[in-house]
Amino acid sequence: MRKLLVLPLLLALSACATVSRVDASNDVHALLIAIRDNDGPTFDRHVDKVALKRQLESRIVEQTQRSGAPDPLKALGLMLSRTAADLAGDALLRPTVFRTAAEYYGYRPSTPIPGRLAIASALRPVGSGRVCATRSEKGPCLLTFANQGGIWRLVSFDGPVSELKLP
C-alpha cells in the first residue's frame, strides 16, 4: 500500500522537473539564438551579469588562496578580486565571447540551433529551481540557469574560464 502512495508522488516530482526543463528550454534557445546572431539586448536579458561577475570573483579569490604567492601578494589579489572580476566580466560577458565557447562544443553560425525539446532533454534539474546544461548526460554542469522573474537566465558558467576567449 505504501508503494502505491510513493509512485504518484515520484511521478509528480518528475513532472515538475520536466516542466522546469521545458520552460527553461525556451529561454536557453533564445540565448543560443542571441549568441549566434550577436544580439546584445536579447543576450543581456538572458544573462545575469552580476551573478556571473560574482562567480568570477570567487574563482579569482580561490585561485589566489591556492597560489604559492607570498601572503602580501595574496592579500593584494584578494583586494583587487572584485575590480578584476568586474573588468573581466565586462570583457567576457558578450555574445561573441560565448560564440567562441559554443564553437568549441561544435556549434557554429552555420550549425542549426537545437529545437526546444532537444534543449529540454539536455537540461538537468540541479535543485533550488535551477537547471544546468552538460556536455553529456552524466557529465558536469557547464552552464546553470535560474528562473528570475519569469525569465531563465544564465547564472553560472561552470566550465573552464579558458573556454571563454575574446574573438
C-alpha positions as CSV (number, residue, x, y, z in Angstrom):
1,M,0.0,0.0,0.0
2,R,2.8,2.4,0.8
3,K,4.4,1.7,-2.5
4,L,1.2,2.8,-4.2
5,L,1.3,6.1,-2.4
6,V,5.0,6.7,-3.3
7,L,4.6,6.2,-7.0
8,P,2.2,9.2,-7.6
9,L,4.5,11.4,-5.5
10,L,7.5,10.4,-7.6
11,L,5.6,10.9,-10.8
12,A,4.5,14.4,-9.6
13,L,8.1,15.3,-8.7
14,S,9.5,14.1,-12.0
15,A,6.8,16.1,-13.8
16,C,7.8,19.2,-12.0
17,A,11.4,18.7,-13.2
18,T,10.2,18.1,-16.7
19,V,8.1,21.3,-16.7
20,S,11.1,23.3,-15.4
21,R,13.3,21.9,-18.1
22,V,10.8,22.6,-20.9
23,D,10.1,26.1,-19.5
24,A,13.8,26.8,-19.3
25,S,14.5,25.4,-22.8
26,N,12.6,28.4,-24.4
27,D,14.9,30.9,-22.8
28,V,18.0,28.8,-23.3
29,H,17.0,28.6,-27.0
30,A,16.6,32.4,-27.1
31,L,20.1,32.8,-25.6
32,L,21.6,30.4,-28.1
33,I,20.0,32.4,-31.0
34,A,21.2,35.7,-29.4
35,I,24.7,34.3,-29.3
36,R,24.6,33.0,-32.9
37,D,23.1,36.3,-34.1
38,N,25.3,38.6,-31.9
39,D,22.1,40.1,-30.5
40,G,23.3,42.0,-27.4
41,P,19.9,43.1,-26.0
42,T,18.5,39.6,-26.1
43,F,21.8,38.2,-24.7
44,D,21.7,40.7,-21.8
45,R,18.0,39.7,-21.0
46,H,19.1,36.0,-20.6
47,V,22.3,36.5,-18.7
48,D,22.7,37.6,-15.1
49,K,25.9,39.5,-15.4
50,V,26.0,40.4,-11.7
51,A,25.8,36.7,-10.7
52,L,28.4,35.7,-13.3
53,K,30.8,38.5,-12.2
54,R,30.5,37.4,-8.5
55,Q,31.2,33.8,-9.6
56,L,34.3,35.0,-11.5
57,E,35.3,37.0,-8.4
58,S,35.0,33.8,-6.2
59,R,37.2,31.9,-8.7
60,I,39.8,34.6,-8.6
61,V,39.8,34.5,-4.8
62,E,40.0,30.7,-4.8
63,Q,42.9,30.8,-7.2
64,T,44.6,33.5,-5.2
65,Q,44.3,31.4,-2.0
66,R,45.7,28.3,-3.7
67,S,48.6,30.1,-5.2
68,G,52.0,29.7,-3.7
69,A,52.4,33.5,-3.6
70,P,53.6,35.3,-0.5
71,D,50.9,36.5,1.9
72,P,51.2,40.2,0.9
73,L,50.6,39.3,-2.8
74,K,47.7,37.1,-1.8
75,A,46.2,40.0,0.2
76,L,46.6,42.3,-2.8
77,G,44.9,39.7,-5.0
78,L,42.0,39.5,-2.6
79,M,41.7,43.3,-2.5
80,L,41.7,43.5,-6.3
81,S,39.5,40.5,-7.0
82,R,36.2,42.4,-7.3
83,T,37.6,45.0,-9.6
84,A,39.4,42.4,-11.7
85,A,36.1,40.3,-11.9
86,D,34.1,43.4,-13.0
87,L,36.6,44.3,-15.7
88,A,36.9,40.7,-16.9
89,G,33.2,40.3,-16.8
90,D,32.6,43.4,-18.9
91,A,35.1,42.0,-21.5
92,L,33.8,38.4,-21.4
93,L,30.0,38.7,-21.0
94,R,29.2,39.3,-24.6
95,P,27.6,37.2,-27.3
96,T,30.8,37.0,-29.4
97,V,32.8,35.5,-26.5
98,F,30.1,32.9,-25.8
99,R,30.1,32.1,-29.6
100,T,33.7,31.1,-29.3
101,A,32.8,28.7,-26.4
102,A,29.9,27.4,-28.4
103,E,32.2,26.7,-31.4
104,Y,34.4,24.7,-29.0
105,Y,31.4,22.4,-28.4
106,G,30.7,22.1,-32.2
107,Y,28.1,24.9,-32.7
108,R,28.9,27.3,-35.4
109,P,26.8,30.0,-37.0
110,S,26.1,27.6,-39.9
111,T,25.0,24.8,-37.4
112,P,21.3,24.7,-36.7
113,I,20.3,25.5,-33.1
114,P,18.7,22.5,-31.5
115,G,14.9,22.7,-31.0
116,R,13.4,23.5,-27.6
117,L,12.6,19.8,-26.9
118,A,16.2,18.8,-27.7
119,I,17.4,21.5,-25.4
120,A,15.0,20.5,-22.7
121,S,16.3,16.9,-22.8
122,A,19.8,18.2,-22.4
123,L,19.0,20.2,-19.3
124,R,19.2,18.7,-15.8
125,P,17.5,20.0,-12.6
126,V,20.1,20.7,-10.0
127,G,18.0,21.9,-7.1
128,S,17.0,25.4,-5.9
129,G,14.8,25.8,-9.0
130,R,17.9,25.7,-11.3
131,V,18.7,23.7,-14.3
132,C,22.1,23.1,-15.9
133,A,23.4,22.1,-19.3
134,T,26.1,19.5,-19.6
135,R,28.2,18.2,-22.5
136,S,27.0,14.6,-21.8
137,E,24.1,13.1,-19.9
138,K,26.1,12.3,-16.8
139,G,28.7,15.0,-17.2
140,P,29.4,18.0,-15.0
141,C,27.3,21.2,-15.4
142,L,28.8,23.7,-17.8
143,L,26.0,26.3,-17.8
144,T,23.5,26.8,-15.0
145,F,20.2,28.7,-15.4
146,A,17.8,30.1,-12.8
147,N,14.3,31.4,-13.2
148,Q,14.4,35.1,-12.4
149,G,11.1,36.9,-12.7
150,G,9.8,34.5,-15.3
151,I,13.0,34.5,-17.5
152,W,15.5,31.7,-17.3
153,R,18.9,33.5,-17.1
154,L,22.4,32.2,-17.2
155,V,23.7,32.5,-13.6
156,S,26.8,30.3,-13.6
157,F,29.5,29.3,-16.1
158,D,30.9,26.1,-14.6
159,G,33.3,25.2,-17.4
160,P,36.9,26.2,-17.6
161,V,37.2,30.0,-17.9
162,S,39.9,29.3,-20.6
163,E,37.0,28.3,-22.9
164,L,35.8,31.9,-22.9
165,K,38.1,33.7,-25.3
166,L,37.9,37.1,-26.8
167,P,37.3,36.9,-30.5
